[in-house]
Each structure stands twice: as C-alpha cells, then as structure tokens.
C-alpha cells in the first residue's frame, strides 16, 4: 500500500507543479486560450488526485479537515514515528 501512496503523492505533486507552472506562463500570456484550457485541465486533475489521496490516506493539509466533524491529525502516526515511515 505504501508504494501506492508514494506513487499517488508523486503524481499529485507533478500535476500541481505543472498547474502552477502554467499559471506563471499565463501571467505573461493572458490571452493564450490553449494554455488556459491546459491550465484548467491540470488544475482539475490536481483536485481529483488530491481528493483521491485524502480519501485513501488522510488529509494533506490542515485546510483539508475543515469539512470534517473533528480535527483528526492525531489519529495517524507522526512522520517521525516508525510506523509512519513504513
């Protein structure tokens, strides 16, 4: 399962990076419709992967817990704990 977690996280990071990179490009090329469509596609894929990751492995950020009934960071192991690094 850990391999799946790392692969999914790497994929999420890649799409997130590409979306931000495209956003920077759009800062200097605001009328490029093709680039804007690509940005929207990358942003949607990023959101989708984030939802998938958080559903399987828990929240990535504190903001991800806003819609949950309680703050559940303590329910999973801390990164420095042995079982958190398996």
N, CA, C and O atoms as a Maestro MAE file, in Angstrom:
{
 s_m_m2io_version
 :::
 2.0.0
}

f_m_ct {
 s_m_title
 :::
 protein
 m_atom[344] {
  # First column is atom index #
  i_m_mmod_type
  r_m_x_coord
  r_m_y_coord
  r_m_z_coord
  i_m_residue_number
  s_m_chain_name
  s_m_pdb_residue_name
  s_m_pdb_atom_name
  i_m_atomic_number
  :::
  1 25 0.825 -1.194 0.000 1 A "UNK " " N  " 7
  2 3 0.000 0.000 0.000 1 A "UNK " " CA " 6
  3 2 0.871 1.260 0.000 1 A "UNK " " C  " 6
  4 15 0.516 2.268 -0.611 1 A "UNK " " O  " 8
  5 25 1.997 1.193 0.680 2 A "UNK " " N  " 7
  6 3 2.888 2.350 0.758 2 A "UNK " " CA " 6
  7 2 3.386 2.763 -0.620 2 A "UNK " " C  " 6
  8 15 3.515 3.952 -0.910 2 A "UNK " " O  " 8
  9 25 3.662 1.787 -1.458 3 A "UNK " " N  " 7
  10 3 4.110 2.089 -2.811 3 A "UNK " " CA " 6
  11 2 3.025 2.872 -3.547 3 A "UNK " " C  " 6
  12 15 3.327 3.835 -4.251 3 A "UNK " " O  " 8
  13 25 1.780 2.471 -3.390 4 A "UNK " " N  " 7
  14 3 0.668 3.188 -3.994 4 A "UNK " " CA " 6
  15 2 0.556 4.597 -3.450 4 A "UNK " " C  " 6
  16 15 0.248 5.530 -4.191 4 A "UNK " " O  " 8
  17 25 0.804 4.757 -2.157 5 A "UNK " " N  " 7
  18 3 0.746 6.073 -1.532 5 A "UNK " " CA " 6
  19 2 1.803 6.986 -2.136 5 A "UNK " " C  " 6
  20 15 1.510 8.118 -2.521 5 A "UNK " " O  " 8
  21 25 3.026 6.493 -2.216 6 A "UNK " " N  " 7
  22 3 4.113 7.306 -2.759 6 A "UNK " " CA " 6
  23 2 3.899 7.635 -4.231 6 A "UNK " " C  " 6
  24 15 4.165 8.755 -4.665 6 A "UNK " " O  " 8
  25 25 3.419 6.662 -4.997 7 A "UNK " " N  " 7
  26 3 3.156 6.906 -6.418 7 A "UNK " " CA " 6
  27 2 2.064 7.952 -6.603 7 A "UNK " " C  " 6
  28 15 2.188 8.847 -7.438 7 A "UNK " " O  " 8
  29 25 0.998 7.835 -5.822 8 A "UNK " " N  " 7
  30 3 -0.104 8.789 -5.916 8 A "UNK " " CA " 6
  31 2 0.349 10.181 -5.495 8 A "UNK " " C  " 6
  32 15 -0.018 11.170 -6.128 8 A "UNK " " O  " 8
  33 25 1.144 10.264 -4.431 9 A "UNK " " N  " 7
  34 3 1.657 11.552 -3.973 9 A "UNK " " CA " 6
  35 2 2.574 12.180 -5.024 9 A "UNK " " C  " 6
  36 15 2.504 13.386 -5.261 9 A "UNK " " O  " 8
  37 25 3.423 11.383 -5.649 10 A "UNK " " N  " 7
  38 3 4.313 11.900 -6.694 10 A "UNK " " CA " 6
  39 2 3.510 12.406 -7.890 10 A "UNK " " C  " 6
  40 15 3.831 13.443 -8.470 10 A "UNK " " O  " 8
  41 25 2.470 11.668 -8.250 11 A "UNK " " N  " 7
  42 3 1.622 12.089 -9.363 11 A "UNK " " CA " 6
  43 2 0.914 13.405 -9.017 11 A "UNK " " C  " 6
  44 15 0.832 14.307 -9.852 11 A "UNK " " O  " 8
  45 25 0.412 13.510 -7.802 12 A "UNK " " N  " 7
  46 3 -0.239 14.737 -7.351 12 A "UNK " " CA " 6
  47 2 0.739 15.913 -7.393 12 A "UNK " " C  " 6
  48 15 0.387 16.996 -7.861 12 A "UNK " " O  " 8
  49 25 1.946 15.705 -6.914 13 A "UNK " " N  " 7
  50 3 2.955 16.767 -6.919 13 A "UNK " " CA " 6
  51 2 3.302 17.195 -8.343 13 A "UNK " " C  " 6
  52 15 3.502 18.382 -8.605 13 A "UNK " " O  " 8
  53 25 3.371 16.244 -9.251 14 A "UNK " " N  " 7
  54 3 3.696 16.553 -10.644 14 A "UNK " " CA " 6
  55 2 2.612 17.407 -11.296 14 A "UNK " " C  " 6
  56 15 2.912 18.402 -11.955 14 A "UNK " " O  " 8
  57 25 1.358 17.016 -11.112 15 A "UNK " " N  " 7
  58 3 0.258 17.800 -11.684 15 A "UNK " " CA " 6
  59 2 0.156 19.167 -11.029 15 A "UNK " " C  " 6
  60 15 -0.120 20.158 -11.704 15 A "UNK " " O  " 8
  61 25 0.375 19.232 -9.728 16 A "UNK " " N  " 7
  62 3 0.329 20.501 -9.019 16 A "UNK " " CA " 6
  63 2 1.425 21.442 -9.529 16 A "UNK " " C  " 6
  64 15 1.177 22.627 -9.752 16 A "UNK " " O  " 8
  65 25 2.632 20.912 -9.712 17 A "UNK " " N  " 7
  66 3 3.739 21.713 -10.240 17 A "UNK " " CA " 6
  67 2 3.412 22.221 -11.641 17 A "UNK " " C  " 6
  68 15 3.620 23.395 -11.947 17 A "UNK " " O  " 8
  69 25 2.901 21.332 -12.488 18 A "UNK " " N  " 7
  70 3 2.577 21.714 -13.864 18 A "UNK " " CA " 6
  71 2 1.489 22.789 -13.893 18 A "UNK " " C  " 6
  72 15 1.552 23.709 -14.708 18 A "UNK " " O  " 8
  73 25 0.498 22.679 -13.015 19 A "UNK " " N  " 7
  74 3 -0.567 23.683 -12.963 19 A "UNK " " CA " 6
  75 2 -0.003 25.044 -12.551 19 A "UNK " " C  " 6
  76 15 -0.341 26.061 -13.155 19 A "UNK " " O  " 8
  77 25 0.852 25.068 -11.527 20 A "UNK " " N  " 7
  78 3 1.468 26.332 -11.111 20 A "UNK " " CA " 6
  79 2 2.377 26.897 -12.202 20 A "UNK " " C  " 6
  80 15 2.409 28.109 -12.414 20 A "UNK " " O  " 8
  81 25 3.103 26.042 -12.883 21 A "UNK " " N  " 7
  82 3 3.968 26.490 -13.968 21 A "UNK " " CA " 6
  83 2 3.135 27.120 -15.087 21 A "UNK " " C  " 6
  84 15 3.505 28.155 -15.640 21 A "UNK " " O  " 8
  85 25 2.012 26.486 -15.411 22 A "UNK " " N  " 7
  86 3 1.138 27.029 -16.445 22 A "UNK " " CA " 6
  87 2 0.527 28.352 -15.987 22 A "UNK " " C  " 6
  88 15 0.328 29.259 -16.796 22 A "UNK " " O  " 8
  89 25 0.233 28.462 -14.700 23 A "UNK " " N  " 7
  90 3 -0.298 29.707 -14.155 23 A "UNK " " CA " 6
  91 2 0.717 30.841 -14.314 23 A "UNK " " C  " 6
  92 15 0.345 31.964 -14.654 23 A "UNK " " O  " 8
  93 25 1.978 30.553 -14.072 24 A "UNK " " N  " 7
  94 3 3.024 31.564 -14.267 24 A "UNK " " CA " 6
  95 2 3.133 31.965 -15.737 24 A "UNK " " C  " 6
  96 15 3.320 33.140 -16.053 24 A "UNK " " O  " 8
  97 25 3.016 30.996 -16.620 25 A "UNK " " N  " 7
  98 3 3.032 31.292 -18.054 25 A "UNK " " CA " 6
  99 2 1.871 32.217 -18.412 25 A "UNK " " C  " 6
  100 15 2.039 33.162 -19.182 25 A "UNK " " O  " 8
  101 25 0.701 31.943 -17.853 26 A "UNK " " N  " 7
  102 3 -0.479 32.754 -18.151 26 A "UNK " " CA " 6
  103 2 -0.353 34.178 -17.613 26 A "UNK " " C  " 6
  104 15 -1.025 35.085 -18.105 26 A "UNK " " O  " 8
  105 25 0.498 34.382 -16.612 27 A "UNK " " N  " 7
  106 3 0.745 35.743 -16.129 27 A "UNK " " CA " 6
  107 2 1.322 36.622 -17.231 27 A "UNK " " C  " 6
  108 15 1.042 37.820 -17.288 27 A "UNK " " O  " 8
  109 25 2.123 36.032 -18.100 28 A "UNK " " N  " 7
  110 3 2.754 36.799 -19.177 28 A "UNK " " CA " 6
  111 2 2.090 36.584 -20.533 28 A "UNK " " C  " 6
  112 15 2.403 37.283 -21.496 28 A "UNK " " O  " 8
  113 25 1.175 35.621 -20.611 29 A "UNK " " N  " 7
  114 3 0.455 35.334 -21.859 29 A "UNK " " CA " 6
  115 2 -1.035 35.158 -21.553 29 A "UNK " " C  " 6
  116 15 -1.584 34.079 -21.777 29 A "UNK " " O  " 8
  117 25 -1.690 36.196 -21.050 30 A "UNK " " N  " 7
  118 3 -3.068 36.057 -20.574 30 A "UNK " " CA " 6
  119 2 -4.097 35.743 -21.661 30 A "UNK " " C  " 6
  120 15 -5.197 35.288 -21.345 30 A "UNK " " O  " 8
  121 25 -3.771 35.972 -22.911 31 A "UNK " " N  " 7
  122 3 -4.730 35.734 -23.995 31 A "UNK " " CA " 6
  123 2 -4.539 34.390 -24.687 31 A "UNK " " C  " 6
  124 15 -5.205 34.112 -25.685 31 A "UNK " " O  " 8
  125 25 -3.657 33.566 -24.183 32 A "UNK " " N  " 7
  126 3 -3.393 32.253 -24.784 32 A "UNK " " CA " 6
  127 2 -4.482 31.269 -24.335 32 A "UNK " " C  " 6
  128 15 -4.402 30.683 -23.255 32 A "UNK " " O  " 8
  129 25 -5.491 31.103 -25.181 33 A "UNK " " N  " 7
  130 3 -6.641 30.256 -24.835 33 A "UNK " " CA " 6
  131 2 -6.257 28.783 -24.688 33 A "UNK " " C  " 6
  132 15 -6.797 28.076 -23.838 33 A "UNK " " O  " 8
  133 25 -5.334 28.335 -25.512 34 A "UNK " " N  " 7
  134 3 -4.894 26.939 -25.437 34 A "UNK " " CA " 6
  135 2 -4.197 26.666 -24.092 34 A "UNK " " C  " 6
  136 15 -4.416 25.629 -23.465 34 A "UNK " " O  " 8
  137 25 -3.366 27.607 -23.669 35 A "UNK " " N  " 7
  138 3 -2.672 27.467 -22.384 35 A "UNK " " CA " 6
  139 2 -3.668 27.518 -21.229 35 A "UNK " " C  " 6
  140 15 -3.515 26.803 -20.238 35 A "UNK " " O  " 8
  141 25 -4.687 28.363 -21.360 36 A "UNK " " N  " 7
  142 3 -5.690 28.457 -20.301 36 A "UNK " " CA " 6
  143 2 -6.484 27.158 -20.183 36 A "UNK " " C  " 6
  144 15 -6.791 26.717 -19.075 36 A "UNK " " O  " 8
  145 25 -6.813 26.550 -21.308 37 A "UNK " " N  " 7
  146 3 -7.515 25.260 -21.284 37 A "UNK " " CA " 6
  147 2 -6.635 24.181 -20.652 37 A "UNK " " C  " 6
  148 15 -7.120 23.340 -19.895 37 A "UNK " " O  " 8
  149 25 -5.347 24.212 -20.966 38 A "UNK " " N  " 7
  150 3 -4.418 23.257 -20.365 38 A "UNK " " CA " 6
  151 2 -4.339 23.475 -18.851 38 A "UNK " " C  " 6
  152 15 -4.343 22.517 -18.078 38 A "UNK " " O  " 8
  153 25 -4.269 24.742 -18.438 39 A "UNK " " N  " 7
  154 3 -4.249 25.042 -17.007 39 A "UNK " " CA " 6
  155 2 -5.490 24.495 -16.312 39 A "UNK " " C  " 6
  156 15 -5.386 23.868 -15.257 39 A "UNK " " O  " 8
  157 25 -6.666 24.731 -16.899 40 A "UNK " " N  " 7
  158 3 -7.907 24.237 -16.286 40 A "UNK " " CA " 6
  159 2 -7.898 22.721 -16.171 40 A "UNK " " C  " 6
  160 15 -8.344 22.168 -15.166 40 A "UNK " " O  " 8
  161 25 -7.393 22.054 -17.191 41 A "UNK " " N  " 7
  162 3 -7.307 20.593 -17.176 41 A "UNK " " CA " 6
  163 2 -6.350 20.108 -16.080 41 A "UNK " " C  " 6
  164 15 -6.668 19.174 -15.344 41 A "UNK " " O  " 8
  165 25 -5.193 20.739 -15.978 42 A "UNK " " N  " 7
  166 3 -4.212 20.376 -14.950 42 A "UNK " " CA " 6
  167 2 -4.750 20.653 -13.545 42 A "UNK " " C  " 6
  168 15 -4.539 19.858 -12.629 42 A "UNK " " O  " 8
  169 25 -5.436 21.769 -13.378 43 A "UNK " " N  " 7
  170 3 -5.992 22.120 -12.071 43 A "UNK " " CA " 6
  171 2 -7.070 21.119 -11.658 43 A "UNK " " C  " 6
  172 15 -7.137 20.724 -10.494 43 A "UNK " " O  " 8
  173 25 -7.908 20.710 -12.600 44 A "UNK " " N  " 7
  174 3 -8.957 19.736 -12.286 44 A "UNK " " CA " 6
  175 2 -8.352 18.381 -11.928 44 A "UNK " " C  " 6
  176 15 -8.811 17.722 -10.995 44 A "UNK " " O  " 8
  177 25 -7.322 17.965 -12.667 45 A "UNK " " N  " 7
  178 3 -6.649 16.699 -12.365 45 A "UNK " " CA " 6
  179 2 -5.989 16.768 -10.987 45 A "UNK " " C  " 6
  180 15 -6.016 15.793 -10.236 45 A "UNK " " O  " 8
  181 25 -5.399 17.912 -10.656 46 A "UNK " " N  " 7
  182 3 -4.789 18.098 -9.339 46 A "UNK " " CA " 6
  183 2 -5.833 17.947 -8.237 46 A "UNK " " C  " 6
  184 15 -5.598 17.253 -7.248 46 A "UNK " " O  " 8
  185 25 -6.985 18.594 -8.404 47 A "UNK " " N  " 7
  186 3 -8.059 18.484 -7.405 47 A "UNK " " CA " 6
  187 2 -8.524 17.044 -7.258 47 A "UNK " " C  " 6
  188 15 -8.749 16.559 -6.149 47 A "UNK " " O  " 8
  189 25 -8.664 16.372 -8.389 48 A "UNK " " N  " 7
  190 3 -9.121 14.980 -8.379 48 A "UNK " " CA " 6
  191 2 -8.130 14.074 -7.649 48 A "UNK " " C  " 6
  192 15 -8.528 13.245 -6.831 48 A "UNK " " O  " 8
  193 25 -6.850 14.232 -7.943 49 A "UNK " " N  " 7
  194 3 -5.821 13.428 -7.281 49 A "UNK " " CA " 6
  195 2 -5.747 13.735 -5.788 49 A "UNK " " C  " 6
  196 15 -5.534 12.834 -4.976 49 A "UNK " " O  " 8
  197 25 -5.924 15.000 -5.428 50 A "UNK " " N  " 7
  198 3 -5.904 15.381 -4.009 50 A "UNK " " CA " 6
  199 2 -7.060 14.708 -3.271 50 A "UNK " " C  " 6
  200 15 -6.872 14.165 -2.182 50 A "UNK " " O  " 8
  201 25 -8.254 14.744 -3.864 51 A "UNK " " N  " 7
  202 3 -9.404 14.077 -3.240 51 A "UNK " " CA " 6
  203 2 -9.148 12.582 -3.092 51 A "UNK " " C  " 6
  204 15 -9.439 11.995 -2.050 51 A "UNK " " O  " 8
  205 25 -8.596 11.964 -4.151 52 A "UNK " " N  " 7
  206 3 -8.298 10.529 -4.123 52 A "UNK " " CA " 6
  207 2 -7.284 10.204 -3.028 52 A "UNK " " C  " 6
  208 15 -7.462 9.251 -2.268 52 A "UNK " " O  " 8
  209 25 -6.216 11.007 -2.953 53 A "UNK " " N  " 7
  210 3 -5.183 10.779 -1.943 53 A "UNK " " CA " 6
  211 2 -5.759 10.916 -0.537 53 A "UNK " " C  " 6
  212 15 -5.537 10.056 0.316 53 A "UNK " " O  " 8
  213 25 -6.490 11.986 -0.299 54 A "UNK " " N  " 7
  214 3 -7.019 12.233 1.044 54 A "UNK " " CA " 6
  215 2 -8.063 11.200 1.447 54 A "UNK " " C  " 6
  216 15 -8.184 10.872 2.627 54 A "UNK " " O  " 8
  217 25 -8.804 10.693 0.497 55 A "UNK " " N  " 7
  218 3 -9.780 9.644 0.800 55 A "UNK " " CA " 6
  219 2 -9.067 8.369 1.253 55 A "UNK " " C  " 6
  220 15 -9.524 7.682 2.167 55 A "UNK " " O  " 8
  221 25 -7.945 8.063 0.605 56 A "UNK " " N  " 7
  222 3 -7.210 6.832 0.910 56 A "UNK " " CA " 6
  223 2 -6.248 6.974 2.088 56 A "UNK " " C  " 6
  224 15 -6.074 6.028 2.856 56 A "UNK " " O  " 8
  225 25 -5.615 8.149 2.242 57 A "UNK " " N  " 7
  226 3 -4.511 8.275 3.198 57 A "UNK " " CA " 6
  227 2 -4.657 9.393 4.226 57 A "UNK " " C  " 6
  228 15 -3.779 9.561 5.072 57 A "UNK " " O  " 8
  229 25 -5.722 10.143 4.174 58 A "UNK " " N  " 7
  230 3 -5.925 11.216 5.140 58 A "UNK " " CA " 6
  231 2 -5.546 12.576 4.584 58 A "UNK " " C  " 6
  232 15 -5.054 12.676 3.460 58 A "UNK " " O  " 8
  233 25 -5.775 13.626 5.366 59 A "UNK " " N  " 7
  234 3 -5.577 14.995 4.885 59 A "UNK " " CA " 6
  235 2 -4.113 15.325 4.593 59 A "UNK " " C  " 6
  236 15 -3.200 14.856 5.272 59 A "UNK " " O  " 8
  237 25 -3.923 16.141 3.571 60 A "UNK " " N  " 7
  238 3 -2.585 16.622 3.221 60 A "UNK " " CA " 6
  239 2 -2.240 17.903 3.976 60 A "UNK " " C  " 6
  240 15 -1.077 18.143 4.297 60 A "UNK " " O  " 8
  241 25 -3.236 18.710 4.254 61 A "UNK " " N  " 7
  242 3 -3.027 19.984 4.938 61 A "UNK " " CA " 6
  243 2 -4.114 20.174 5.991 61 A "UNK " " C  " 6
  244 15 -5.135 19.488 5.945 61 A "UNK " " O  " 8
  245 25 -3.919 21.082 6.929 62 A "UNK " " N  " 7
  246 3 -4.970 21.358 7.910 62 A "UNK " " CA " 6
  247 2 -6.262 21.860 7.257 62 A "UNK " " C  " 6
  248 15 -7.350 21.644 7.792 62 A "UNK " " O  " 8
  249 25 -6.148 22.522 6.115 63 A "UNK " " N  " 7
  250 3 -7.327 23.044 5.425 63 A "UNK " " CA " 6
  251 2 -8.209 21.924 4.888 63 A "UNK " " C  " 6
  252 15 -9.397 22.132 4.642 63 A "UNK " " O  " 8
  253 25 -7.641 20.755 4.708 64 A "UNK " " N  " 7
  254 3 -8.393 19.616 4.193 64 A "UNK " " CA " 6
  255 2 -9.353 19.044 5.229 64 A "UNK " " C  " 6
  256 15 -10.229 18.249 4.887 64 A "UNK " " O  " 8
  257 25 -9.201 19.435 6.476 65 A "UNK " " N  " 7
  258 3 -10.048 18.891 7.538 65 A "UNK " " CA " 6
  259 2 -11.222 19.802 7.867 65 A "UNK " " C  " 6
  260 15 -12.012 19.482 8.756 65 A "UNK " " O  " 8
  261 25 -11.354 20.919 7.179 66 A "UNK " " N  " 7
  262 3 -12.381 21.907 7.512 66 A "UNK " " CA " 6
  263 2 -13.797 21.352 7.423 66 A "UNK " " C  " 6
  264 15 -14.669 21.778 8.182 66 A "UNK " " O  " 8
  265 25 -14.044 20.420 6.522 67 A "UNK " " N  " 7
  266 3 -15.399 19.887 6.365 67 A "UNK " " CA " 6
  267 2 -15.648 18.645 7.218 67 A "UNK " " C  " 6
  268 15 -16.739 18.076 7.172 67 A "UNK " " O  " 8
  269 25 -14.667 18.225 7.984 68 A "UNK " " N  " 7
  270 3 -14.812 17.034 8.821 68 A "UNK " " CA " 6
  271 2 -15.335 17.421 10.199 68 A "UNK " " C  " 6
  272 15 -15.138 18.551 10.644 68 A "UNK " " O  " 8
  273 25 -16.004 16.484 10.880 69 A "UNK " " N  " 7
  274 3 -16.592 16.811 12.183 69 A "UNK " " CA " 6
  275 2 -15.569 17.057 13.296 69 A "UNK " " C  " 6
  276 15 -15.890 17.699 14.297 69 A "UNK " " O  " 8
  277 25 -14.341 16.553 13.129 70 A "UNK " " N  " 7
  278 3 -13.318 16.783 14.147 70 A "UNK " " CA " 6
  279 2 -11.947 16.876 13.491 70 A "UNK " " C  " 6
  280 15 -11.763 16.505 12.332 70 A "UNK " " O  " 8
  281 25 -11.004 17.376 14.255 71 A "UNK " " N  " 7
  282 3 -9.635 17.527 13.782 71 A "UNK " " CA " 6
  283 2 -8.910 16.219 14.052 71 A "UNK " " C  " 6
  284 15 -8.624 15.909 15.209 71 A "UNK " " O  " 8
  285 25 -8.604 15.438 13.014 72 A "UNK " " N  " 7
  286 3 -8.123 14.069 13.211 72 A "UNK " " CA " 6
  287 2 -6.645 13.837 12.897 72 A "UNK " " C  " 6
  288 15 -6.261 12.719 12.554 72 A "UNK " " O  " 8
  289 25 -5.817 14.862 13.008 73 A "UNK " " N  " 7
  290 3 -4.394 14.662 12.745 73 A "UNK " " CA " 6
  291 2 -3.773 13.655 13.713 73 A "UNK " " C  " 6
  292 15 -2.846 12.934 13.345 73 A "UNK " " O  " 8
  293 25 -4.267 13.602 14.920 74 A "UNK " " N  " 7
  294 3 -3.680 12.722 15.931 74 A "UNK " " CA " 6
  295 2 -4.042 11.260 15.731 74 A "UNK " " C  " 6
  296 15 -3.474 10.396 16.400 74 A "UNK " " O  " 8
  297 25 -4.961 10.960 14.838 75 A "UNK " " N  " 7
  298 3 -5.385 9.581 14.615 75 A "UNK " " CA " 6
  299 2 -4.382 8.774 13.792 75 A "UNK " " C  " 6
  300 15 -4.430 7.544 13.798 75 A "UNK " " O  " 8
  301 25 -3.492 9.437 13.097 76 A "UNK " " N  " 7
  302 3 -2.491 8.730 12.295 76 A "UNK " " CA " 6
  303 2 -1.108 8.962 12.898 76 A "UNK " " C  " 6
  304 15 -0.921 9.906 13.666 76 A "UNK " " O  " 8
  305 25 -0.129 8.105 12.556 77 A "UNK " " N  " 7
  306 3 1.211 8.262 13.135 77 A "UNK " " CA " 6
  307 2 1.899 9.536 12.644 77 A "UNK " " C  " 6
  308 15 1.682 9.991 11.521 77 A "UNK " " O  " 8
  309 25 2.719 10.085 13.506 78 A "UNK " " N  " 7
  310 3 3.511 11.246 13.139 78 A "UNK " " CA " 6
  311 2 4.618 10.798 12.186 78 A "UNK " " C  " 6
  312 15 5.034 9.641 12.245 78 A "UNK " " O  " 8
  313 25 5.101 11.668 11.320 79 A "UNK " " N  " 7
  314 3 6.118 11.269 10.336 79 A "UNK " " CA " 6
  315 2 7.369 10.657 10.944 79 A "UNK " " C  " 6
  316 15 7.988 9.791 10.326 79 A "UNK " " O  " 8
  317 25 7.758 11.086 12.142 80 A "UNK " " N  " 7
  318 3 8.985 10.571 12.749 80 A "UNK " " CA " 6
  319 2 8.767 9.262 13.505 80 A "UNK " " C  " 6
  320 15 9.729 8.651 13.970 80 A "UNK " " O  " 8
  321 25 7.532 8.832 13.631 81 A "UNK " " N  " 7
  322 3 7.260 7.556 14.277 81 A "UNK " " CA " 6
  323 2 7.523 6.414 13.305 81 A "UNK " " C  " 6
  324 15 7.249 6.526 12.110 81 A "UNK " " O  " 8
  325 25 8.051 5.331 13.822 82 A "UNK " " N  " 7
  326 3 8.460 4.205 12.979 82 A "UNK " " CA " 6
  327 2 7.337 3.747 12.061 82 A "UNK " " C  " 6
  328 15 7.559 3.588 10.860 82 A "UNK " " O  " 8
  329 25 6.138 3.530 12.592 83 A "UNK " " N  " 7
  330 3 5.050 3.025 11.764 83 A "UNK " " CA " 6
  331 2 4.584 4.053 10.724 83 A "UNK " " C  " 6
  332 15 3.923 3.688 9.753 83 A "UNK " " O  " 8
  333 25 4.917 5.307 10.917 84 A "UNK " " N  " 7
  334 3 4.579 6.332 9.942 84 A "UNK " " CA " 6
  335 2 5.508 6.339 8.749 84 A "UNK " " C  " 6
  336 15 5.208 6.966 7.733 84 A "UNK " " O  " 8
  337 25 6.631 5.652 8.857 85 A "UNK " " N  " 7
  338 3 7.628 5.650 7.785 85 A "UNK " " CA " 6
  339 2 7.741 4.322 7.071 85 A "UNK " " C  " 6
  340 15 8.717 4.083 6.360 85 A "UNK " " O  " 8
  341 25 6.769 3.462 7.244 86 A "UNK " " N  " 7
  342 3 6.814 2.154 6.580 86 A "UNK " " CA " 6
  343 2 6.517 2.293 5.118 86 A "UNK " " C  " 6
  344 15 6.509 1.300 4.392 86 A "UNK " " O  " 8
  :::
 }
 m_bond[343] {
  # First column is bond index #
  i_m_from
  i_m_to
  i_m_order
  :::
  1 1 2 1
  2 2 3 1
  3 3 4 2
  4 3 5 1
  5 5 6 1
  6 6 7 1
  7 7 8 2
  8 7 9 1
  9 9 10 1
  10 10 11 1
  11 11 12 2
  12 11 13 1
  13 13 14 1
  14 14 15 1
  15 15 16 2
  16 15 17 1
  17 17 18 1
  18 18 19 1
  19 19 20 2
  20 19 21 1
  21 21 22 1
  22 22 23 1
  23 23 24 2
  24 23 25 1
  25 25 26 1
  26 26 27 1
  27 27 28 2
  28 27 29 1
  29 29 30 1
  30 30 31 1
  31 31 32 2
  32 31 33 1
  33 33 34 1
  34 34 35 1
  35 35 36 2
  36 35 37 1
  37 37 38 1
  38 38 39 1
  39 39 40 2
  40 39 41 1
  41 41 42 1
  42 42 43 1
  43 43 44 2
  44 43 45 1
  45 45 46 1
  46 46 47 1
  47 47 48 2
  48 47 49 1
  49 49 50 1
  50 50 51 1
  51 51 52 2
  52 51 53 1
  53 53 54 1
  54 54 55 1
  55 55 56 2
  56 55 57 1
  57 57 58 1
  58 58 59 1
  59 59 60 2
  60 59 61 1
  61 61 62 1
  62 62 63 1
  63 63 64 2
  64 63 65 1
  65 65 66 1
  66 66 67 1
  67 67 68 2
  68 67 69 1
  69 69 70 1
  70 70 71 1
  71 71 72 2
  72 71 73 1
  73 73 74 1
  74 74 75 1
  75 75 76 2
  76 75 77 1
  77 77 78 1
  78 78 79 1
  79 79 80 2
  80 79 81 1
  81 81 82 1
  82 82 83 1
  83 83 84 2
  84 83 85 1
  85 85 86 1
  86 86 87 1
  87 87 88 2
  88 87 89 1
  89 89 90 1
  90 90 91 1
  91 91 92 2
  92 91 93 1
  93 93 94 1
  94 94 95 1
  95 95 96 2
  96 95 97 1
  97 97 98 1
  98 98 99 1
  99 99 100 2
  100 99 101 1
  101 101 102 1
  102 102 103 1
  103 103 104 2
  104 103 105 1
  105 105 106 1
  106 106 107 1
  107 107 108 2
  108 107 109 1
  109 109 110 1
  110 110 111 1
  111 111 112 2
  112 111 113 1
  113 113 114 1
  114 114 115 1
  115 115 116 2
  116 115 117 1
  117 117 118 1
  118 118 119 1
  119 119 120 2
  120 119 121 1
  121 121 122 1
  122 122 123 1
  123 123 124 2
  124 123 125 1
  125 125 126 1
  126 126 127 1
  127 127 128 2
  128 127 129 1
  129 129 130 1
  130 130 131 1
  131 131 132 2
  132 131 133 1
  133 133 134 1
  134 134 135 1
  135 135 136 2
  136 135 137 1
  137 137 138 1
  138 138 139 1
  139 139 140 2
  140 139 141 1
  141 141 142 1
  142 142 143 1
  143 143 144 2
  144 143 145 1
  145 145 146 1
  146 146 147 1
  147 147 148 2
  148 147 149 1
  149 149 150 1
  150 150 151 1
  151 151 152 2
  152 151 153 1
  153 153 154 1
  154 154 155 1
  155 155 156 2
  156 155 157 1
  157 157 158 1
  158 158 159 1
  159 159 160 2
  160 159 161 1
  161 161 162 1
  162 162 163 1
  163 163 164 2
  164 163 165 1
  165 165 166 1
  166 166 167 1
  167 167 168 2
  168 167 169 1
  169 169 170 1
  170 170 171 1
  171 171 172 2
  172 171 173 1
  173 173 174 1
  174 174 175 1
  175 175 176 2
  176 175 177 1
  177 177 178 1
  178 178 179 1
  179 179 180 2
  180 179 181 1
  181 181 182 1
  182 182 183 1
  183 183 184 2
  184 183 185 1
  185 185 186 1
  186 186 187 1
  187 187 188 2
  188 187 189 1
  189 189 190 1
  190 190 191 1
  191 191 192 2
  192 191 193 1
  193 193 194 1
  194 194 195 1
  195 195 196 2
  196 195 197 1
  197 197 198 1
  198 198 199 1
  199 199 200 2
  200 199 201 1
  201 201 202 1
  202 202 203 1
  203 203 204 2
  204 203 205 1
  205 205 206 1
  206 206 207 1
  207 207 208 2
  208 207 209 1
  209 209 210 1
  210 210 211 1
  211 211 212 2
  212 211 213 1
  213 213 214 1
  214 214 215 1
  215 215 216 2
  216 215 217 1
  217 217 218 1
  218 218 219 1
  219 219 220 2
  220 219 221 1
  221 221 222 1
  222 222 223 1
  223 223 224 2
  224 223 225 1
  225 225 226 1
  226 226 227 1
  227 227 228 2
  228 227 229 1
  229 229 230 1
  230 230 231 1
  231 231 232 2
  232 231 233 1
  233 233 234 1
  234 234 235 1
  235 235 236 2
  236 235 237 1
  237 237 238 1
  238 238 239 1
  239 239 240 2
  240 239 241 1
  241 241 242 1
  242 242 243 1
  243 243 244 2
  244 243 245 1
  245 245 246 1
  246 246 247 1
  247 247 248 2
  248 247 249 1
  249 249 250 1
  250 250 251 1
  251 251 252 2
  252 251 253 1
  253 253 254 1
  254 254 255 1
  255 255 256 2
  256 255 257 1
  257 257 258 1
  258 258 259 1
  259 259 260 2
  260 259 261 1
  261 261 262 1
  262 262 263 1
  263 263 264 2
  264 263 265 1
  265 265 266 1
  266 266 267 1
  267 267 268 2
  268 267 269 1
  269 269 270 1
  270 270 271 1
  271 271 272 2
  272 271 273 1
  273 273 274 1
  274 274 275 1
  275 275 276 2
  276 275 277 1
  277 277 278 1
  278 278 279 1
  279 279 280 2
  280 279 281 1
  281 281 282 1
  282 282 283 1
  283 283 284 2
  284 283 285 1
  285 285 286 1
  286 286 287 1
  287 287 288 2
  288 287 289 1
  289 289 290 1
  290 290 291 1
  291 291 292 2
  292 291 293 1
  293 293 294 1
  294 294 295 1
  295 295 296 2
  296 295 297 1
  297 297 298 1
  298 298 299 1
  299 299 300 2
  300 299 301 1
  301 301 302 1
  302 302 303 1
  303 303 304 2
  304 303 305 1
  305 305 306 1
  306 306 307 1
  307 307 308 2
  308 307 309 1
  309 309 310 1
  310 310 311 1
  311 311 312 2
  312 311 313 1
  313 313 314 1
  314 314 315 1
  315 315 316 2
  316 315 317 1
  317 317 318 1
  318 318 319 1
  319 319 320 2
  320 319 321 1
  321 321 322 1
  322 322 323 1
  323 323 324 2
  324 323 325 1
  325 325 326 1
  326 326 327 1
  327 327 328 2
  328 327 329 1
  329 329 330 1
  330 330 331 1
  331 331 332 2
  332 331 333 1
  333 333 334 1
  334 334 335 1
  335 335 336 2
  336 335 337 1
  337 337 338 1
  338 338 339 1
  339 339 340 2
  340 339 341 1
  341 341 342 1
  342 342 343 1
  343 343 344 2
  :::
 }
}
